[in-house]
Amino acid sequence: MRVAMIGTGYVGLVSGACFADFGHVVTCIDKDAGKINALNNGEIPIYEPGLQQLVAKNVAEERLYFTTDAKDAIRTADAVFIAVGTPTRRGDGHADLSYVYAAAEEIAELIEGFTVVVTKSTVPVGTGDEVEAIIRKTNPDANFAVVSNPEFLREGAAISDFKRPDRVVVGTDNEEAVKVMRELYRPLYLNETPIVVTRRRTSELIKYAANAFLAVKITFINEIADLCENVGANVQEVSRAIGLDNRIGGKFLHAGPGYGGSCFPKDTLALSRTGHDAGAELKIVNAVIEVNDARKKKMADKVIDFLGGDVSGKSIALLGLAFKPNTDDMRDAPSIDIVAKLQEAGATVRAFDPASMKEAGHVMKDVVFCDGPYHAIENADALVIVTEWDQFRALDLDRVKATMKSPNIIDLRNIYDTEDMRDRGFNYISVGRAY
């Protein structure tokens, strides 16, 4: 099949490359000529394991193309995907749908024959109705169906998630459109991937509900971690035990400095606003947003309190800046709030991250970005582990201790054993582990 993918951001680029690898002919479209030129030169604008190789393979096999000219790609497409950004709108927390609606207008002017217009962007309930109305108004004679097909990609594991998903959600009541969507995802048949076909509005809500529920799990276990510290318990053992209950499951029960990234912060906020506008206040989601925002700042307080309440003039090393490992995404990363509060308290921050320092430079000021973990911890008064990159899990601890000015470690990801670290002579604390 022939696919046009509008938007070459994270979702558009990964989805386009994976559809091409399924055997479809995919053209990725973006108005940013610099980005398209870079992609045509083999340069990938995001950090995602395996993506560069996947793109190169499908470009070489003439199934994947990049262009700024949407005309031919949309005119000949069986399906046109809208995969543009829906950032939080300033001032009110609603999702900014201007890029989605602009894409709909462009599509309307170019489609020929029956075309499935697929919303891949994360959009509030009812957005598909508006996309359909825009296309009909712009091109009353167009033969099309608007489908919701939300993405469930985890940064750092996006290719695997696309090719081996838990489910594929298709929102439409148009049978012809369902046939097109099933054909697009036909390679997943061998994996027996469930394809959930539902109404468009339900599909749109599924995405937000899924992300909000995962955010609830993260925030819940973070609060339990605080309780563990106060009563002498161990949150990792609590998480493991409750996670063995099939009704709960063990995923997203890892205590830490709070969630960040491109999805959970904006999607929980957008869902909260949708609930408010619909007269159904989502009190749990609202509480999660408030607690998570406060937690990021609380992690800086944890560092300051551990160092005696005064970090003025101290050098603090941070390992990890991205909101999670295997990505360079700095959007709403906990490190942003941690760094800002430590600097406000008078500390000098030295930092290292394997992938995100360039992006971090856009959102952090006066941070000393270092060449590696041992460079970051030179003469440091404290080391804070913020992101659990694999290379931080096996540091030469003797070297760490010898390199630091004071052997203080605040492990916000619980990647080291408490007893072992103390036996090695470190002043060590973690999250939710009293022992």
C-alpha positions in Angstrom: 0.0 0.0 0.0 1.0 3.6 -0.4 1.2 5.7 2.7 1.8 9.4 3.3 3.0 10.4 6.8 2.6 14.1 7.6 5.2 15.0 10.2 8.7 13.6 10.8 8.8 13.9 14.5 9.2 11.0 16.9 5.9 9.3 16.0 5.9 10.1 12.3 9.4 9.0 11.7 9.2 5.8 13.7 5.8 4.9 12.2 6.9 5.7 8.7 10.0 3.6 8.9 8.2 0.7 10.4 5.4 0.7 7.9 8.0 0.8 5.2 9.7 -2.2 6.8 6.3 -3.9 6.7 6.6 -3.6 2.9 4.5 -0.5 2.2 5.7 2.5 0.2 5.9 5.4 2.6 6.5 9.1 2.0 7.2 11.2 5.1 6.3 14.8 4.6 7.5 17.8 6.6 7.5 21.6 6.0 11.0 21.9 7.6 13.3 21.7 4.6 16.3 21.5 6.8 15.0 18.4 8.5 14.0 16.8 5.2 17.5 17.5 3.7 19.1 16.0 6.8 16.9 12.8 6.6 17.7 12.5 2.9 21.4 12.6 3.9 20.9 9.9 6.4 20.9 12.1 9.5 18.3 11.2 12.1 17.0 14.1 14.2 16.1 12.0 17.3 17.9 9.5 19.4 16.1 6.1 19.2 18.0 2.8 19.2 17.9 1.1 15.8 16.1 3.8 14.0 19.0 5.0 11.9 19.6 1.5 10.6 15.9 0.9 9.9 15.6 4.2 8.0 18.7 3.6 5.9 17.6 0.0 5.0 14.2 1.1 3.7 15.5 4.1 1.9 18.0 1.9 0.1 15.2 -0.6 -0.8 13.1 2.3 -2.1 10.2 2.0 0.2 10.8 5.1 2.3 11.0 8.7 1.0 11.3 12.2 2.6 9.9 15.3 1.0 8.5 18.8 1.6 6.2 18.4 -1.4 3.0 16.8 -0.2 1.1 16.8 -3.5 2.1 13.6 -5.2 2.4 11.6 -2.0 -1.1 12.5 -0.7 -2.7 12.2 -4.2 -1.6 8.6 -4.6 -1.9 7.5 -1.0 -4.2 4.8 0.2 -3.8 6.2 3.7 -2.6 9.6 4.9 -1.4 9.8 8.5 -1.4 12.9 10.6 1.5 12.6 12.9 2.2 16.2 13.9 2.8 17.6 17.4 0.0 18.4 19.8 1.9 20.3 22.5 0.2 21.8 25.6 -1.3 25.1 24.7 0.0 28.0 26.8 -2.2 29.4 29.4 -4.9 26.7 29.7 -3.4 23.3 29.4 -5.4 22.2 26.4 -3.7 20.4 23.5 -2.7 22.7 20.7 -4.4 21.2 17.7 -3.4 23.9 15.2 -0.9 21.6 13.4 -3.5 18.9 13.1 -6.1 21.2 11.6 -3.6 22.7 9.2 -2.7 19.2 8.0 -6.4 18.4 7.5 -6.8 21.4 5.3 -3.7 20.4 3.2 -4.9 16.9 2.9 -8.4 18.0 1.8 -7.0 19.9 -1.2 -4.9 17.0 -2.4 -6.7 13.7 -1.9 -8.0 11.8 -5.0 -10.2 8.7 -4.8 -11.1 7.0 -1.6 -8.5 7.9 1.0 -8.2 7.0 4.7 -7.1 9.9 6.8 -5.6 8.6 10.0 -5.0 10.6 13.1 -1.8 9.2 14.7 -1.2 12.3 16.8 -2.5 12.2 20.4 -5.6 14.3 20.2 -8.5 15.0 22.6 -11.9 13.4 22.1 -13.8 14.9 19.2 -10.8 15.9 17.2 -11.5 13.4 14.5 -15.0 15.0 14.1 -13.3 18.4 13.5 -10.8 16.9 11.0 -13.7 15.4 9.1 -15.6 18.7 9.1 -12.5 20.6 7.8 -12.0 18.2 5.0 -15.6 18.3 4.0 -15.7 22.0 4.1 -12.5 22.4 2.1 -13.4 19.7 -0.5 -17.1 18.8 -0.5 -16.5 16.1 -3.2 -13.8 14.3 -1.4 -14.2 10.5 -0.8 -12.6 9.7 2.5 -12.9 8.4 6.0 -11.2 9.8 9.1 -9.8 7.1 11.4 -8.3 7.4 14.9 -5.2 5.1 15.3 -3.4 6.2 18.5 0.3 5.3 19.0 1.6 3.5 22.1 5.3 3.9 21.6 7.8 4.0 24.4 10.8 6.1 23.7 13.9 3.9 23.7 11.8 0.9 22.6 9.7 2.4 19.9 10.6 0.0 17.0 9.8 -3.0 19.1 6.6 -1.5 20.3 5.5 -0.8 16.8 6.3 -4.2 15.4 5.2 -6.2 18.4 2.5 -4.1 20.0 0.1 -5.2 22.8 -2.7 -4.1 20.6 -3.6 -1.9 17.6 -6.6 0.5 18.1 -8.6 1.5 15.1 -11.4 4.1 15.6 -14.0 4.2 12.8 -17.4 2.9 11.8 -16.5 2.9 8.1 -16.0 -0.7 6.9 -13.9 0.2 3.9 -11.5 2.1 6.2 -11.3 -0.9 8.5 -10.2 -3.0 5.6 -7.5 -0.5 4.7 -6.2 -0.4 8.3 -6.2 -4.2 8.6 -4.1 -4.4 5.4 -1.7 -1.8 6.7 -1.1 -3.8 9.9 -1.4 -7.3 8.2 2.3 -8.2 9.0 1.3 -8.3 12.6 -1.1 -11.1 11.9 1.5 -13.7 12.6 2.1 -12.3 16.0 -1.7 -12.6 16.6 -1.8 -8.9 17.6 -5.3 -7.9 18.7 -6.8 -5.2 16.6 -9.4 -3.3 18.6 -12.0 -1.7 16.3 -14.2 0.8 18.0 -15.8 4.2 17.5 -13.6 7.1 16.7 -14.2 9.0 20.0 -13.6 5.9 22.0 -10.3 5.3 20.3 -9.2 8.9 21.0 -10.0 8.5 24.7 -8.2 5.1 24.9 -4.9 6.7 24.3 -5.3 9.3 27.0 -6.8 6.8 29.5 -3.8 4.5 29.0 -1.2 7.2 29.6 -3.1 8.6 32.6 -3.4 5.2 34.2 0.3 4.6 33.8 1.0 8.0 35.3 -1.2 7.1 38.2 0.8 3.9 38.8 4.1 5.8 38.8 2.8 8.5 41.1 1.2 6.0 43.5 4.4 4.0 44.0 6.4 7.3 44.5 4.1 8.2 47.3 4.4 4.7 48.8 8.2 5.2 48.5 7.9 8.3 50.7 5.9 6.2 53.2 8.5 3.4 53.1 11.2 5.9 54.1 9.2 7.1 57.0 8.2 3.7 58.4 11.4 1.7 57.8 10.2 -0.3 54.7 11.6 -1.1 51.3 9.6 0.1 48.2 11.3 -2.3 45.9 10.1 -5.2 47.9 6.6 -3.7 48.1 6.6 -3.1 44.3 7.6 -6.7 43.6 5.1 -8.2 45.9 2.1 -6.2 44.7 3.2 -6.5 41.1 3.0 -10.3 41.3 -0.8 -9.8 41.6 -2.0 -10.2 38.1 -4.7 -7.6 38.7 -1.9 -5.0 39.3 1.2 -6.1 37.3 4.8 -5.1 37.9 5.3 -2.5 35.2 5.5 1.2 36.1 6.0 0.4 39.7 9.5 1.7 40.0 9.9 4.5 42.4 11.9 7.5 41.3 12.0 11.3 40.8 8.7 11.5 38.9 7.6 11.1 35.3 8.5 13.3 32.4 8.8 13.1 28.6 6.7 14.0 25.7 3.5 12.1 26.6 2.6 11.7 30.3 2.8 15.4 31.3 0.9 16.9 28.4 -1.5 14.0 28.1 -2.6 14.0 31.7 -3.0 17.7 31.5 -5.0 17.5 28.3 -7.2 14.7 29.7 -7.8 16.8 32.8 -9.0 19.8 30.7 -11.2 17.5 28.6 -12.8 16.2 31.7 -13.4 19.7 33.0 -14.9 20.9 29.8 -17.2 17.8 29.6 -18.4 18.3 33.2 -16.6 15.2 34.5 -13.8 16.3 36.8 -11.0 13.8 36.9 -9.9 14.2 40.5 -7.4 11.4 40.5 -5.7 12.6 37.3 -5.7 16.2 38.7 -4.0 14.9 41.9 -1.4 12.9 39.9 -0.4 16.1 38.0 0.0 18.1 41.2 1.9 15.4 43.0 4.2 14.7 40.1 5.1 18.3 39.6 5.9 18.7 43.3 7.9 15.5 43.4 10.5 16.8 40.9 11.3 19.7 43.1 11.2 17.5 46.2 14.1 15.5 44.8 16.3 18.6 44.9 15.3 19.1 48.5 16.3 15.5 49.2 19.8 16.2 47.9 20.0 19.5 49.9 18.8 17.9 53.1 21.2 15.0 52.8 24.1 17.5 52.5 23.1 19.2 55.8 20.7 21.8 54.4 23.3 24.0 52.7 24.8 23.3 49.2 26.1 26.9 48.6 29.4 26.6 46.9 29.3 22.8 46.6 29.9 20.9 43.4 27.1 18.4 42.6 27.5 15.8 39.9 24.4 14.6 38.0 24.5 11.4 36.0 21.6 11.3 33.6 19.5 14.3 32.3 17.0 12.8 29.8 13.7 11.8 31.4 14.5 8.1 30.8 17.4 6.1 29.3 17.8 5.4 25.6 16.4 8.7 24.5 17.6 12.3 24.3 14.2 13.7 25.2 14.4 16.5 27.8 10.7 17.4 27.7 9.6 17.8 31.3 12.5 15.8 32.5 12.9 15.7 36.3 16.5 16.8 35.9 15.3 20.3 34.8 13.6 21.0 38.2 16.4 19.3 40.2 19.1 21.4 38.5 17.2 24.7 38.8 16.6 24.2 42.5 20.2 23.1 43.3 21.5 26.1 41.4 19.1 28.4 43.2 20.5 27.1 46.5 24.0 28.0 45.3 25.4 24.7 44.0 27.5 24.2 40.9 26.1 21.4 38.8 28.3 19.2 36.6 26.4 16.7 34.5 26.8 13.9 32.0 24.2 12.1 29.9 25.1 9.7 27.0 22.6 11.3 24.6 20.8 14.4 25.8 23.4 17.0 26.7 22.8 18.9 23.4 19.1 19.0 24.2 19.7 19.8 27.8 21.8 22.8 26.8 18.6 24.4 25.4 16.7 24.1 28.7 19.5 24.5 31.3 21.8 27.4 32.0 25.3 27.4 33.7 25.6 23.6 33.8 29.0 22.2 33.3 28.5 19.4 30.7 31.1 16.8 31.0 32.8 14.2 28.8 31.9 11.2 30.9 30.7 10.1 34.3 34.1 10.2 35.9 34.7 13.7 34.5 31.4 14.8 36.1 32.3 13.5 39.5 35.8 15.0 39.8 36.0 16.7 43.2 32.2 16.5 43.6 30.7 17.0 47.0 27.8 14.7 45.9 26.7 12.5 43.1 23.1 12.3 42.1 21.9 9.5 39.8 18.9 10.9 37.9 18.5 8.6 34.9 19.2 4.9 34.9 21.4 4.5 31.8 23.0 1.0 31.7 26.5 2.5 31.9 25.7 4.0 35.3 24.7 0.6 36.7 28.3 -0.7 36.6 30.5 2.3 37.6 33.9 1.5 39.1 32.9 2.4 42.6 36.5 2.4 43.9 37.3 5.0 41.2 34.2 6.9 42.0 35.1 7.2 45.7 38.7 8.2 44.9 37.6 10.8 42.4 34.9 12.5 44.6 35.7 15.1 47.2 33.2 13.6 49.5 31.6 10.1 49.0 28.0 11.2 49.1 25.6 9.5 46.6 21.9 10.2 46.2 20.5 7.4 44.0 17.1 8.5 42.7 16.7 5.3 40.6 17.7 2.7 43.2 20.2 1.1 40.9 22.7 0.2 43.7 22.4 -2.0 46.8 22.1 0.0 49.9 24.1 -2.3 52.2 26.9 -2.8 49.6 27.3 1.0 49.1 27.5 1.6 52.8 30.0 -1.2 53.2 32.1 0.5 50.5 32.3 3.6 52.6 29.7 5.8 50.8 27.2 8.0 52.4 24.3 6.6 50.4 20.6 7.2 50.1 18.0 6.1 47.6 14.3 6.4 47.1 11.9 4.5 49.3 14.4 2.2 50.8 15.0 2.4 54.5 17.3 -0.6 54.3 
